[in-house]
Amino acid sequence: MTTLHDLTPKFRNIRLLLAREKGHPEGDREEGYDVLAPLTDEGRLDAKEWKSHQALCRVRHFRVGEDDLIGRLRRKPGGQWFFDYAEGDRDDEAGFHLDDERFVTGEYVSIRRNGAMHTYQVARVEQP
């Protein structure tokens, strides 16, 4: 069984925070995601490393006043990345072109949550 101590050097802890949007003109530092995933040298999700260590690729959605959602980073056969919290796809949150996005501090990524697209800013990327 692979543990956090066995992670490749490509794994990173990624913090995403809600960016400016209607209802949140300044964004929201109390809503976002913590993602543990392998990244390429360019800061993109590394599908090869993910495939070898899928069970370790985690996600936590946090929002003040709500229970955290804990799940896994997954990838559909066509290559779309998504966050999976429970059996079935009703609670899945799909990323918008996450294959092309760079997880570098200051960059933005979009995630479909509860049927609506939301933009998050990469607040930090650190080694575990």
Phi and psi in radians as a Rosetta constraint file:
Dihedral C 1 N 2 CA 2 C 2 CIRCULARHARMONIC -1.416 0.35
Dihedral N 2 CA 2 C 2 N 3 CIRCULARHARMONIC 2.421 0.35
Dihedral C 2 N 3 CA 3 C 3 CIRCULARHARMONIC -2.102 0.35
Dihedral N 3 CA 3 C 3 N 4 CIRCULARHARMONIC 3.050 0.35
Dihedral C 3 N 4 CA 4 C 4 CIRCULARHARMONIC -1.011 0.35
Dihedral N 4 CA 4 C 4 N 5 CIRCULARHARMONIC -0.526 0.35
Dihedral C 4 N 5 CA 5 C 5 CIRCULARHARMONIC -1.217 0.35
Dihedral N 5 CA 5 C 5 N 6 CIRCULARHARMONIC -0.343 0.35
Dihedral C 5 N 6 CA 6 C 6 CIRCULARHARMONIC -1.617 0.35
Dihedral N 6 CA 6 C 6 N 7 CIRCULARHARMONIC 0.031 0.35
Dihedral C 6 N 7 CA 7 C 7 CIRCULARHARMONIC -1.071 0.35
Dihedral N 7 CA 7 C 7 N 8 CIRCULARHARMONIC 2.549 0.35
Dihedral C 7 N 8 CA 8 C 8 CIRCULARHARMONIC -1.242 0.35
Dihedral N 8 CA 8 C 8 N 9 CIRCULARHARMONIC 2.823 0.35
Dihedral C 8 N 9 CA 9 C 9 CIRCULARHARMONIC -1.117 0.35
Dihedral N 9 CA 9 C 9 N 10 CIRCULARHARMONIC -0.166 0.35
Dihedral C 9 N 10 CA 10 C 10 CIRCULARHARMONIC -1.405 0.35
Dihedral N 10 CA 10 C 10 N 11 CIRCULARHARMONIC -0.252 0.35
Dihedral C 10 N 11 CA 11 C 11 CIRCULARHARMONIC -1.245 0.35
Dihedral N 11 CA 11 C 11 N 12 CIRCULARHARMONIC 2.468 0.35
Dihedral C 11 N 12 CA 12 C 12 CIRCULARHARMONIC -2.428 0.35
Dihedral N 12 CA 12 C 12 N 13 CIRCULARHARMONIC 2.590 0.35
Dihedral C 12 N 13 CA 13 C 13 CIRCULARHARMONIC -1.562 0.35
Dihedral N 13 CA 13 C 13 N 14 CIRCULARHARMONIC 2.153 0.35
Dihedral C 13 N 14 CA 14 C 14 CIRCULARHARMONIC -2.036 0.35
Dihedral N 14 CA 14 C 14 N 15 CIRCULARHARMONIC 2.242 0.35
Dihedral C 14 N 15 CA 15 C 15 CIRCULARHARMONIC -1.907 0.35
Dihedral N 15 CA 15 C 15 N 16 CIRCULARHARMONIC 2.132 0.35
Dihedral C 15 N 16 CA 16 C 16 CIRCULARHARMONIC -1.961 0.35
Dihedral N 16 CA 16 C 16 N 17 CIRCULARHARMONIC 2.327 0.35
Dihedral C 16 N 17 CA 17 C 17 CIRCULARHARMONIC -2.127 0.35
Dihedral N 17 CA 17 C 17 N 18 CIRCULARHARMONIC 2.507 0.35
Dihedral C 17 N 18 CA 18 C 18 CIRCULARHARMONIC -0.997 0.35
Dihedral N 18 CA 18 C 18 N 19 CIRCULARHARMONIC 2.227 0.35
Dihedral C 18 N 19 CA 19 C 19 CIRCULARHARMONIC -1.536 0.35
Dihedral N 19 CA 19 C 19 N 20 CIRCULARHARMONIC 3.098 0.35
Dihedral C 19 N 20 CA 20 C 20 CIRCULARHARMONIC -0.991 0.35
Dihedral N 20 CA 20 C 20 N 21 CIRCULARHARMONIC 2.379 0.35
Dihedral C 20 N 21 CA 21 C 21 CIRCULARHARMONIC -2.846 0.35
Dihedral N 21 CA 21 C 21 N 22 CIRCULARHARMONIC 2.991 0.35
Dihedral C 21 N 22 CA 22 C 22 CIRCULARHARMONIC -0.967 0.35
Dihedral N 22 CA 22 C 22 N 23 CIRCULARHARMONIC 2.298 0.35
Dihedral C 22 N 23 CA 23 C 23 CIRCULARHARMONIC 1.543 0.35
Dihedral N 23 CA 23 C 23 N 24 CIRCULARHARMONIC -0.261 0.35
Dihedral C 23 N 24 CA 24 C 24 CIRCULARHARMONIC -2.456 0.35
Dihedral N 24 CA 24 C 24 N 25 CIRCULARHARMONIC 1.202 0.35
Dihedral C 24 N 25 CA 25 C 25 CIRCULARHARMONIC -1.078 0.35
Dihedral N 25 CA 25 C 25 N 26 CIRCULARHARMONIC -0.387 0.35
Dihedral C 25 N 26 CA 26 C 26 CIRCULARHARMONIC -1.850 0.35
Dihedral N 26 CA 26 C 26 N 27 CIRCULARHARMONIC 0.129 0.35
Dihedral C 26 N 27 CA 27 C 27 CIRCULARHARMONIC 1.389 0.35
Dihedral N 27 CA 27 C 27 N 28 CIRCULARHARMONIC -2.944 0.35
Dihedral C 27 N 28 CA 28 C 28 CIRCULARHARMONIC -2.632 0.35
Dihedral N 28 CA 28 C 28 N 29 CIRCULARHARMONIC 1.900 0.35
Dihedral C 28 N 29 CA 29 C 29 CIRCULARHARMONIC -1.314 0.35
Dihedral N 29 CA 29 C 29 N 30 CIRCULARHARMONIC -0.092 0.35
Dihedral C 29 N 30 CA 30 C 30 CIRCULARHARMONIC -1.846 0.35
Dihedral N 30 CA 30 C 30 N 31 CIRCULARHARMONIC 0.212 0.35
Dihedral C 30 N 31 CA 31 C 31 CIRCULARHARMONIC -2.357 0.35
Dihedral N 31 CA 31 C 31 N 32 CIRCULARHARMONIC 2.292 0.35
Dihedral C 31 N 32 CA 32 C 32 CIRCULARHARMONIC 3.024 0.35
Dihedral N 32 CA 32 C 32 N 33 CIRCULARHARMONIC -2.741 0.35
Dihedral C 32 N 33 CA 33 C 33 CIRCULARHARMONIC -2.381 0.35
Dihedral N 33 CA 33 C 33 N 34 CIRCULARHARMONIC 2.555 0.35
Dihedral C 33 N 34 CA 34 C 34 CIRCULARHARMONIC -1.983 0.35
Dihedral N 34 CA 34 C 34 N 35 CIRCULARHARMONIC 2.185 0.35
Dihedral C 34 N 35 CA 35 C 35 CIRCULARHARMONIC -2.172 0.35
Dihedral N 35 CA 35 C 35 N 36 CIRCULARHARMONIC 2.337 0.35
Dihedral C 35 N 36 CA 36 C 36 CIRCULARHARMONIC -1.924 0.35
Dihedral N 36 CA 36 C 36 N 37 CIRCULARHARMONIC 1.981 0.35
Dihedral C 36 N 37 CA 37 C 37 CIRCULARHARMONIC -2.717 0.35
Dihedral N 37 CA 37 C 37 N 38 CIRCULARHARMONIC 2.728 0.35
Dihedral C 37 N 38 CA 38 C 38 CIRCULARHARMONIC -1.432 0.35
Dihedral N 38 CA 38 C 38 N 39 CIRCULARHARMONIC 2.449 0.35
Dihedral C 38 N 39 CA 39 C 39 CIRCULARHARMONIC -2.136 0.35
Dihedral N 39 CA 39 C 39 N 40 CIRCULARHARMONIC 2.616 0.35
Dihedral C 39 N 40 CA 40 C 40 CIRCULARHARMONIC -1.304 0.35
Dihedral N 40 CA 40 C 40 N 41 CIRCULARHARMONIC 3.062 0.35
Dihedral C 40 N 41 CA 41 C 41 CIRCULARHARMONIC -1.097 0.35
Dihedral N 41 CA 41 C 41 N 42 CIRCULARHARMONIC -0.411 0.35
Dihedral C 41 N 42 CA 42 C 42 CIRCULARHARMONIC -1.521 0.35
Dihedral N 42 CA 42 C 42 N 43 CIRCULARHARMONIC -0.053 0.35
Dihedral C 42 N 43 CA 43 C 43 CIRCULARHARMONIC 1.565 0.35
Dihedral N 43 CA 43 C 43 N 44 CIRCULARHARMONIC 0.270 0.35
Dihedral C 43 N 44 CA 44 C 44 CIRCULARHARMONIC -1.681 0.35
Dihedral N 44 CA 44 C 44 N 45 CIRCULARHARMONIC 2.717 0.35
Dihedral C 44 N 45 CA 45 C 45 CIRCULARHARMONIC -1.028 0.35
Dihedral N 45 CA 45 C 45 N 46 CIRCULARHARMONIC 2.332 0.35
Dihedral C 45 N 46 CA 46 C 46 CIRCULARHARMONIC -1.727 0.35
Dihedral N 46 CA 46 C 46 N 47 CIRCULARHARMONIC 1.741 0.35
Dihedral C 46 N 47 CA 47 C 47 CIRCULARHARMONIC -1.104 0.35
Dihedral N 47 CA 47 C 47 N 48 CIRCULARHARMONIC -0.632 0.35
Dihedral C 47 N 48 CA 48 C 48 CIRCULARHARMONIC -1.148 0.35
Dihedral N 48 CA 48 C 48 N 49 CIRCULARHARMONIC -0.841 0.35
Dihedral C 48 N 49 CA 49 C 49 CIRCULARHARMONIC -1.152 0.35
Dihedral N 49 CA 49 C 49 N 50 CIRCULARHARMONIC -0.687 0.35
Dihedral C 49 N 50 CA 50 C 50 CIRCULARHARMONIC -1.010 0.35
Dihedral N 50 CA 50 C 50 N 51 CIRCULARHARMONIC -0.799 0.35
Dihedral C 50 N 51 CA 51 C 51 CIRCULARHARMONIC -1.052 0.35
Dihedral N 51 CA 51 C 51 N 52 CIRCULARHARMONIC -0.630 0.35
Dihedral C 51 N 52 CA 52 C 52 CIRCULARHARMONIC -1.341 0.35
Dihedral N 52 CA 52 C 52 N 53 CIRCULARHARMONIC -0.381 0.35
Dihedral C 52 N 53 CA 53 C 53 CIRCULARHARMONIC -2.360 0.35
Dihedral N 53 CA 53 C 53 N 54 CIRCULARHARMONIC 0.699 0.35
Dihedral C 53 N 54 CA 54 C 54 CIRCULARHARMONIC -0.955 0.35
Dihedral N 54 CA 54 C 54 N 55 CIRCULARHARMONIC -0.719 0.35
Dihedral C 54 N 55 CA 55 C 55 CIRCULARHARMONIC -1.114 0.35
Dihedral N 55 CA 55 C 55 N 56 CIRCULARHARMONIC -0.366 0.35
Dihedral C 55 N 56 CA 56 C 56 CIRCULARHARMONIC -1.617 0.35
Dihedral N 56 CA 56 C 56 N 57 CIRCULARHARMONIC -0.168 0.35
Dihedral C 56 N 57 CA 57 C 57 CIRCULARHARMONIC -1.451 0.35
Dihedral N 57 CA 57 C 57 N 58 CIRCULARHARMONIC 1.809 0.35
Dihedral C 57 N 58 CA 58 C 58 CIRCULARHARMONIC -1.983 0.35
Dihedral N 58 CA 58 C 58 N 59 CIRCULARHARMONIC 2.804 0.35
Dihedral C 58 N 59 CA 59 C 59 CIRCULARHARMONIC -2.491 0.35
Dihedral N 59 CA 59 C 59 N 60 CIRCULARHARMONIC 2.511 0.35
Dihedral C 59 N 60 CA 60 C 60 CIRCULARHARMONIC -2.304 0.35
Dihedral N 60 CA 60 C 60 N 61 CIRCULARHARMONIC 2.115 0.35
Dihedral C 60 N 61 CA 61 C 61 CIRCULARHARMONIC -1.668 0.35
Dihedral N 61 CA 61 C 61 N 62 CIRCULARHARMONIC 2.279 0.35
Dihedral C 61 N 62 CA 62 C 62 CIRCULARHARMONIC -2.196 0.35
Dihedral N 62 CA 62 C 62 N 63 CIRCULARHARMONIC 2.553 0.35
Dihedral C 62 N 63 CA 63 C 63 CIRCULARHARMONIC -2.779 0.35
Dihedral N 63 CA 63 C 63 N 64 CIRCULARHARMONIC 2.225 0.35
Dihedral C 63 N 64 CA 64 C 64 CIRCULARHARMONIC -0.969 0.35
Dihedral N 64 CA 64 C 64 N 65 CIRCULARHARMONIC 2.344 0.35
Dihedral C 64 N 65 CA 65 C 65 CIRCULARHARMONIC 1.548 0.35
Dihedral N 65 CA 65 C 65 N 66 CIRCULARHARMONIC -0.042 0.35
Dihedral C 65 N 66 CA 66 C 66 CIRCULARHARMONIC -2.232 0.35
Dihedral N 66 CA 66 C 66 N 67 CIRCULARHARMONIC 2.702 0.35
Dihedral C 66 N 67 CA 67 C 67 CIRCULARHARMONIC -1.216 0.35
Dihedral N 67 CA 67 C 67 N 68 CIRCULARHARMONIC 2.532 0.35
Dihedral C 67 N 68 CA 68 C 68 CIRCULARHARMONIC -1.131 0.35
Dihedral N 68 CA 68 C 68 N 69 CIRCULARHARMONIC 2.549 0.35
Dihedral C 68 N 69 CA 69 C 69 CIRCULARHARMONIC -1.806 0.35
Dihedral N 69 CA 69 C 69 N 70 CIRCULARHARMONIC 2.225 0.35
Dihedral C 69 N 70 CA 70 C 70 CIRCULARHARMONIC -1.994 0.35
Dihedral N 70 CA 70 C 70 N 71 CIRCULARHARMONIC 2.252 0.35
Dihedral C 70 N 71 CA 71 C 71 CIRCULARHARMONIC -2.696 0.35
Dihedral N 71 CA 71 C 71 N 72 CIRCULARHARMONIC -2.772 0.35
Dihedral C 71 N 72 CA 72 C 72 CIRCULARHARMONIC -2.198 0.35
Dihedral N 72 CA 72 C 72 N 73 CIRCULARHARMONIC 2.640 0.35
Dihedral C 72 N 73 CA 73 C 73 CIRCULARHARMONIC -1.434 0.35
Dihedral N 73 CA 73 C 73 N 74 CIRCULARHARMONIC 2.170 0.35
Dihedral C 73 N 74 CA 74 C 74 CIRCULARHARMONIC -2.251 0.35
Dihedral N 74 CA 74 C 74 N 75 CIRCULARHARMONIC 2.960 0.35
Dihedral C 74 N 75 CA 75 C 75 CIRCULARHARMONIC -2.431 0.35
Dihedral N 75 CA 75 C 75 N 76 CIRCULARHARMONIC 2.269 0.35
Dihedral C 75 N 76 CA 76 C 76 CIRCULARHARMONIC -1.365 0.35
Dihedral N 76 CA 76 C 76 N 77 CIRCULARHARMONIC 2.781 0.35
Dihedral C 76 N 77 CA 77 C 77 CIRCULARHARMONIC -0.913 0.35
Dihedral N 77 CA 77 C 77 N 78 CIRCULARHARMONIC -0.576 0.35
Dihedral C 77 N 78 CA 78 C 78 CIRCULARHARMONIC -1.343 0.35
Dihedral N 78 CA 78 C 78 N 79 CIRCULARHARMONIC -0.124 0.35
Dihedral C 78 N 79 CA 79 C 79 CIRCULARHARMONIC 1.841 0.35
Dihedral N 79 CA 79 C 79 N 80 CIRCULARHARMONIC -0.048 0.35
Dihedral C 79 N 80 CA 80 C 80 CIRCULARHARMONIC -1.297 0.35
Dihedral N 80 CA 80 C 80 N 81 CIRCULARHARMONIC 2.257 0.35
Dihedral C 80 N 81 CA 81 C 81 CIRCULARHARMONIC -1.475 0.35
Dihedral N 81 CA 81 C 81 N 82 CIRCULARHARMONIC 2.548 0.35
Dihedral C 81 N 82 CA 82 C 82 CIRCULARHARMONIC -2.690 0.35
Dihedral N 82 CA 82 C 82 N 83 CIRCULARHARMONIC 2.824 0.35
Dihedral C 82 N 83 CA 83 C 83 CIRCULARHARMONIC -1.745 0.35
Dihedral N 83 CA 83 C 83 N 84 CIRCULARHARMONIC 2.228 0.35
Dihedral C 83 N 84 CA 84 C 84 CIRCULARHARMONIC -2.049 0.35
Dihedral N 84 CA 84 C 84 N 85 CIRCULARHARMONIC 2.077 0.35
Dihedral C 84 N 85 CA 85 C 85 CIRCULARHARMONIC -1.804 0.35
Dihedral N 85 CA 85 C 85 N 86 CIRCULARHARMONIC -0.516 0.35
Dihedral C 85 N 86 CA 86 C 86 CIRCULARHARMONIC -2.643 0.35
Dihedral N 86 CA 86 C 86 N 87 CIRCULARHARMONIC 2.966 0.35
Dihedral C 86 N 87 CA 87 C 87 CIRCULARHARMONIC -0.958 0.35
Dihedral N 87 CA 87 C 87 N 88 CIRCULARHARMONIC 2.466 0.35
Dihedral C 87 N 88 CA 88 C 88 CIRCULARHARMONIC 1.509 0.35
Dihedral N 88 CA 88 C 88 N 89 CIRCULARHARMONIC 3.120 0.35
Dihedral C 88 N 89 CA 89 C 89 CIRCULARHARMONIC -1.968 0.35
Dihedral N 89 CA 89 C 89 N 90 CIRCULARHARMONIC 0.127 0.35
Dihedral C 89 N 90 CA 90 C 90 CIRCULARHARMONIC -1.108 0.35
Dihedral N 90 CA 90 C 90 N 91 CIRCULARHARMONIC -0.530 0.35
Dihedral C 90 N 91 CA 91 C 91 CIRCULARHARMONIC -1.807 0.35
Dihedral N 91 CA 91 C 91 N 92 CIRCULARHARMONIC 0.032 0.35
Dihedral C 91 N 92 CA 92 C 92 CIRCULARHARMONIC -1.121 0.35
Dihedral N 92 CA 92 C 92 N 93 CIRCULARHARMONIC 2.547 0.35
Dihedral C 92 N 93 CA 93 C 93 CIRCULARHARMONIC -2.138 0.35
Dihedral N 93 CA 93 C 93 N 94 CIRCULARHARMONIC 1.977 0.35
Dihedral C 93 N 94 CA 94 C 94 CIRCULARHARMONIC -1.569 0.35
Dihedral N 94 CA 94 C 94 N 95 CIRCULARHARMONIC 2.432 0.35
Dihedral C 94 N 95 CA 95 C 95 CIRCULARHARMONIC -1.499 0.35
Dihedral N 95 CA 95 C 95 N 96 CIRCULARHARMONIC 2.598 0.35
Dihedral C 95 N 96 CA 96 C 96 CIRCULARHARMONIC -1.613 0.35
Dihedral N 96 CA 96 C 96 N 97 CIRCULARHARMONIC 1.860 0.35
Dihedral C 96 N 97 CA 97 C 97 CIRCULARHARMONIC 0.927 0.35
Dihedral N 97 CA 97 C 97 N 98 CIRCULARHARMONIC 0.742 0.35
Dihedral C 97 N 98 CA 98 C 98 CIRCULARHARMONIC -1.087 0.35
Dihedral N 98 CA 98 C 98 N 99 CIRCULARHARMONIC -0.410 0.35
Dihedral C 98 N 99 CA 99 C 99 CIRCULARHARMONIC -1.043 0.35
Dihedral N 99 CA 99 C 99 N 100 CIRCULARHARMONIC -0.569 0.35
Dihedral C 99 N 100 CA 100 C 100 CIRCULARHARMONIC -1.628 0.35
Dihedral N 100 CA 100 C 100 N 101 CIRCULARHARMONIC -0.267 0.35
Dihedral C 100 N 101 CA 101 C 101 CIRCULARHARMONIC -1.347 0.35
Dihedral N 101 CA 101 C 101 N 102 CIRCULARHARMONIC 2.615 0.35
Dihedral C 101 N 102 CA 102 C 102 CIRCULARHARMONIC -1.824 0.35
Dihedral N 102 CA 102 C 102 N 103 CIRCULARHARMONIC 2.188 0.35
Dihedral C 102 N 103 CA 103 C 103 CIRCULARHARMONIC -1.608 0.35
Dihedral N 103 CA 103 C 103 N 104 CIRCULARHARMONIC 1.369 0.35
Dihedral C 103 N 104 CA 104 C 104 CIRCULARHARMONIC -2.229 0.35
Dihedral N 104 CA 104 C 104 N 105 CIRCULARHARMONIC 2.408 0.35
Dihedral C 104 N 105 CA 105 C 105 CIRCULARHARMONIC -0.850 0.35
Dihedral N 105 CA 105 C 105 N 106 CIRCULARHARMONIC 2.253 0.35
Dihedral C 105 N 106 CA 106 C 106 CIRCULARHARMONIC 1.714 0.35
Dihedral N 106 CA 106 C 106 N 107 CIRCULARHARMONIC -0.350 0.35
Dihedral C 106 N 107 CA 107 C 107 CIRCULARHARMONIC -1.317 0.35
Dihedral N 107 CA 107 C 107 N 108 CIRCULARHARMONIC 2.917 0.35
Dihedral C 107 N 108 CA 108 C 108 CIRCULARHARMONIC -2.102 0.35
Dihedral N 108 CA 108 C 108 N 109 CIRCULARHARMONIC 2.525 0.35
Dihedral C 108 N 109 CA 109 C 109 CIRCULARHARMONIC -2.338 0.35
Dihedral N 109 CA 109 C 109 N 110 CIRCULARHARMONIC 2.670 0.35
Dihedral C 109 N 110 CA 110 C 110 CIRCULARHARMONIC -2.019 0.35
Dihedral N 110 CA 110 C 110 N 111 CIRCULARHARMONIC 2.433 0.35
Dihedral C 110 N 111 CA 111 C 111 CIRCULARHARMONIC -2.365 0.35
Dihedral N 111 CA 111 C 111 N 112 CIRCULARHARMONIC 2.329 0.35
Dihedral C 111 N 112 CA 112 C 112 CIRCULARHARMONIC -1.496 0.35
Dihedral N 112 CA 112 C 112 N 113 CIRCULARHARMONIC 1.983 0.35
Dihedral C 112 N 113 CA 113 C 113 CIRCULARHARMONIC -2.161 0.35
Dihedral N 113 CA 113 C 113 N 114 CIRCULARHARMONIC 2.235 0.35
Dihedral C 113 N 114 CA 114 C 114 CIRCULARHARMONIC 0.924 0.35
Dihedral N 114 CA 114 C 114 N 115 CIRCULARHARMONIC 0.692 0.35
Dihedral C 114 N 115 CA 115 C 115 CIRCULARHARMONIC 1.449 0.35
Dihedral N 115 CA 115 C 115 N 116 CIRCULARHARMONIC -0.064 0.35
Dihedral C 115 N 116 CA 116 C 116 CIRCULARHARMONIC -2.138 0.35
Dihedral N 116 CA 116 C 116 N 117 CIRCULARHARMONIC 2.525 0.35
Dihedral C 116 N 117 CA 117 C 117 CIRCULARHARMONIC -1.449 0.35
Dihedral N 117 CA 117 C 117 N 118 CIRCULARHARMONIC 2.313 0.35
Dihedral C 117 N 118 CA 118 C 118 CIRCULARHARMONIC -2.230 0.35
Dihedral N 118 CA 118 C 118 N 119 CIRCULARHARMONIC 2.558 0.35
Dihedral C 118 N 119 CA 119 C 119 CIRCULARHARMONIC -1.820 0.35
Dihedral N 119 CA 119 C 119 N 120 CIRCULARHARMONIC 2.385 0.35
Dihedral C 119 N 120 CA 120 C 120 CIRCULARHARMONIC -2.185 0.35
Dihedral N 120 CA 120 C 120 N 121 CIRCULARHARMONIC 2.521 0.35
Dihedral C 120 N 121 CA 121 C 121 CIRCULARHARMONIC -1.754 0.35
Dihedral N 121 CA 121 C 121 N 122 CIRCULARHARMONIC 2.438 0.35
Dihedral C 121 N 122 CA 122 C 122 CIRCULARHARMONIC -1.269 0.35
Dihedral N 122 CA 122 C 122 N 123 CIRCULARHARMONIC 1.924 0.35
Dihedral C 122 N 123 CA 123 C 123 CIRCULARHARMONIC -1.510 0.35
Dihedral N 123 CA 123 C 123 N 124 CIRCULARHARMONIC -0.577 0.35
Dihedral C 123 N 124 CA 124 C 124 CIRCULARHARMONIC -2.867 0.35
Dihedral N 124 CA 124 C 124 N 125 CIRCULARHARMONIC 2.723 0.35
Dihedral C 124 N 125 CA 125 C 125 CIRCULARHARMONIC -2.406 0.35
Dihedral N 125 CA 125 C 125 N 126 CIRCULARHARMONIC 2.087 0.35
Dihedral C 125 N 126 CA 126 C 126 CIRCULARHARMONIC -2.379 0.35
Dihedral N 126 CA 126 C 126 N 127 CIRCULARHARMONIC 2.726 0.35
Dihedral C 126 N 127 CA 127 C 127 CIRCULARHARMONIC -1.261 0.35
Dihedral N 127 CA 127 C 127 N 128 CIRCULARHARMONIC 2.530 0.35
